[in-house]
Amino acid sequence: MRRIFLILGIFALLTTGAAAQTASPEVTYKQGTVTIAQSFRRVRLQVEVADTPASRAQGLMHRRHLDESAGMLFIFEETSRGGFWMKNTLIPLSIAFIDEKWGIVDIKDMKVAPDPKDGPFTVYDSAKPYRYALEVNEGFFTRSGVKVGAKVTYVPRKP
């Protein structure tokens, strides 16, 4: 009898967890402007801000287009070394990892997975710890002359 209750309990937990994963709430993003300075060069982007666990998990998933002067700024509560992947991401991206002093410490190009839904997925890690990350269209940093060492400024849009 205990075994039946245990099996039913495990089944209930599994099905409840599956329902919670498929019924995700709508994620909203704050807006702002990022300016990247490298020597005499300045590049400005309009960004969506992923600063909650839900918005960071969603990121740029399921989008088919990203304007050339747009991006997504990920803001973390503390410095990290965690990686990014391209699950359900349909456009190739570049990512700049930014330290707590708003300096770019690494840049990576991220490719769309052969199967964006099920993978396999490459994990893109930063060479150094970071506190922020900026995703843009693949090749944007190269086209803009932005390299490791550039300084980033973020100004939130007023509500």
WOHU-V972531 format. One record per helix or strand of 2 or more residues. SS is the DSSP state (alpha for helix, beta for strand). FROM is the first residue (numbers start at 0). TO is the last residue. If there is no record, write none. Layout:
ss=SS from=FROM to=TO
ss=SS from=FROM to=TO
//
This chain:
ss=alpha from=1 to=21
ss=beta from=29 to=37
ss=beta from=40 to=49
ss=alpha from=52 to=57
ss=beta from=69 to=79
ss=beta from=92 to=97
ss=beta from=102 to=109
ss=beta from=129 to=136
ss=alpha from=139 to=143
ss=beta from=150 to=155
//
